[in-house]
């Protein structure tokens, strides 16, 4: 299984809009493009940062390509960024599971 840890630093004053875009569009599109959302967090000492973990079914690069070219994403991103980008910085790390401790997916 392949996982991806992503960290978004919101542009000043844009965290609420970023969270709303995830709620209303992004998470559903992730699912359609073989990416399962495992969790979303904000650091206690920095609420302008969003950290999330995805599980990829298949090739992460192919999943992101399909997501990025989905017209619904293109339209939603454009509409949400009329007054500027919602993020200042995006970091991503692709992770491979080890055999140290099994990944526990519970809710």
C-alpha positions, -999 to 999 in steps of 0.1 A, spaced: 0 0 0 12 35 -8 4 65 14 10 102 10 15 128 37 6 163 26 11 196 44 -6 228 32 3 262 45 -27 284 39 -22 319 25 -30 346 51 -67 347 58 -75 318 35 -76 287 59 -114 288 62 -118 289 23 -92 261 20 -111 239 45 -144 246 27 -129 236 -6 -118 203 9 -153 198 25 -173 206 -6 -152 193 -35 -117 179 -29 -123 149 -6 -150 135 -29 -128 139 -59 -99 122 -41 -122 92 -36 -132 91 -73 -95 92 -83 -83 63 -61 -72 83 -31 -87 75 3 -86 102 30 -73 87 62 -72 118 84 -69 156 85 -51 176 112 -40 211 121 -11 216 144 -21 229 178 4 257 176 -3 266 139 -39 266 128 -30 280 94 -15 246 84 -35 216 72 -18 182 73 -35 151 58 -28 115 50 -40 98 18 -40 61 9 -34 55 -28 -50 27 -47 -26 23 -77 0 47 -88 0 80 -69 13 99 -99 -15 86 -121 -40 94 -94 -28 130 -92 -28 134 -129 -64 122 -132 -74 144 -103 -56 175 -117 -72 172 -151 -107 166 -138 -128 195 -150 -147 196 -117 -114 202 -98 -102 228 -124 -135 247 -120 -136 245 -82 -100 256 -78 -105 285 -102 -137 296 -84 -121 294 -50 -90 313 -60 -107 343 -76 -90 365 -50 -57 346 -50 -43 312 -41 -55 295 -10 -21 281 -2 14 296 2 32 262 3 24 226 -4 46 197 7 41 161 -2 59 129 9 51 95 -6 53 68 21 57 30 19 44 9 47 69 -10 68 64 -42 88 72 -25 122 36 -20 133 6 -26 111 -14 4 100 -45 6 121 -74 22 103 -101 27 128 -128 52 133 
